[in-house]
Amino acid sequence: MSNGPIEESLLPDTADLRADGVSVGGVDLRQLASTFGTPLFVYDEATLRARCREAASSFDDGVAFASKSFLCGAMARLALDEGLCVDVATGGELDIVLRSGVPASRVIMHGNNKSADEVTRAIEVGVHRLVVDNFEEIERLGALVDAQHPANVLVRVTPGVEAHTHEYVRTGQEDSKFGFSVATGDAREAITQLRAIAGLTVHGVHAHIGSQIFEFDGFRESIAVLGEFTRHDDFDELCVGGGLGVAYVEGESAPSIREWADAIRISVRAAGLPGGLRLLAEPGRAIVAQAGVTIYTVGVVKPVTQRTYMAVDGGMSDNPRPVLYGSGYEAFDVDRPLEARPQEVRLVGKHCESGDVLIDEAYLPRETNSGSLVATPVTGAYGYSMASNYNRVPRPAVVFVRDGAAREVLRRETFDDLARLEVSG
Ligand code: LLP
């Protein structure tokens, strides 16, 4: 790893690095930290909008933003504004998205274990597509759907493909809890059963093979399997799920959403699928990851025999990805973004376990010390959405920045928020 200044390509599109500070969306990060406190999630609206537009123009109408990667009302509305549907995987996500004003007709409902309530609500509100995962769900649908309560579905299938990514985020392999297997005949049986339900329209198949994928072979293989499987079905939609990877650390580079879509279209043609098929996807990470930066304040700096521990005011509660997947991140000093970073530290959080590491080997300028503001780029995906209150640490605030202005879209949690769940007596 180099210890030059932070690579600008990891930052949001509008980031401006100067000798004495960094601005994103025309707003100085130091200013944001002083107004909203730290830790703080900062999202660049221009980057979010550009990625949403890229997805909307690269795929066909019905392409969705995977809200599990980062969800709040403002984000759901932004995705809708930019021409995307919103994909939800639980009743909680569905509720936030509907409350935000996104119409049900722009919502795709997922879930490998949808409860009766979740399926009922999805049918009642009339989601655009329900992605059916298992036979129990088909039984539920049979009882709920009729001419007065129609439903439009995709069938989630398991193509039997191993994506090149961390095993925890691989989903297309035969041994998966998601979807119906093509190989065992379950997927065919599911389609037969669904077609027998009056009021229900099967539009096509859906396969999500995993997440943080840089190479297209897995998608190609999956589409080849789906092509073979649906050859005689006369479906009008094919959804390849999400999964496009992003660069998190120096030296990594990822394909763009457009390149991903182009590769998928080529595979669809190669698989002999009909030209009129609506080609859909559900990117999450590729839309929100690079738009987000987390700002922390450095507290204790503790040299021990082997290394120096630098502790910040957040940690595994706002970014569990290093602990869960061994994911790498970079760090920079908000006041010195153009300086070399010769100081090697282990950037840790404030939680009560040794595994609470944000960056195993972080490089920072020599002067970075207690009181400095340190930021980690590419933290827009699966950070806030997987944040916890471990050690009763309140979740950070989230701000959107655009054209020199900041707006708070999620306020910082307070101790009162945490106490609100206590049942007295
Ligand atoms: N569609 C389905 C059905 C999914 O399960 C997922 C992600 C997506 C779309 C969006 O995938 P993306 O484009 O974001 O890769 N927490 C993990 C990632 C889990 C992904 C779960 N499913 C992480 O932080 O890496």
Boltz pocket constraint, residues with backbone or C-beta under 6 A from the ligand:
constraints:
  - pocket:
      binder: B
      contacts: [[A, 66], [A, 68], [A, 69], [A, 87], [A, 110], [A, 169], [A, 208], [A, 210], [A, 211], [A, 212], [A, 241], [A, 242], [A, 243], [A, 244], [A, 282], [A, 283], [A, 284], [A, 285], [A, 286], [A, 321], [A, 325], [A, 381], [A, 382], [A, 386]]
      max_distance: 6.0
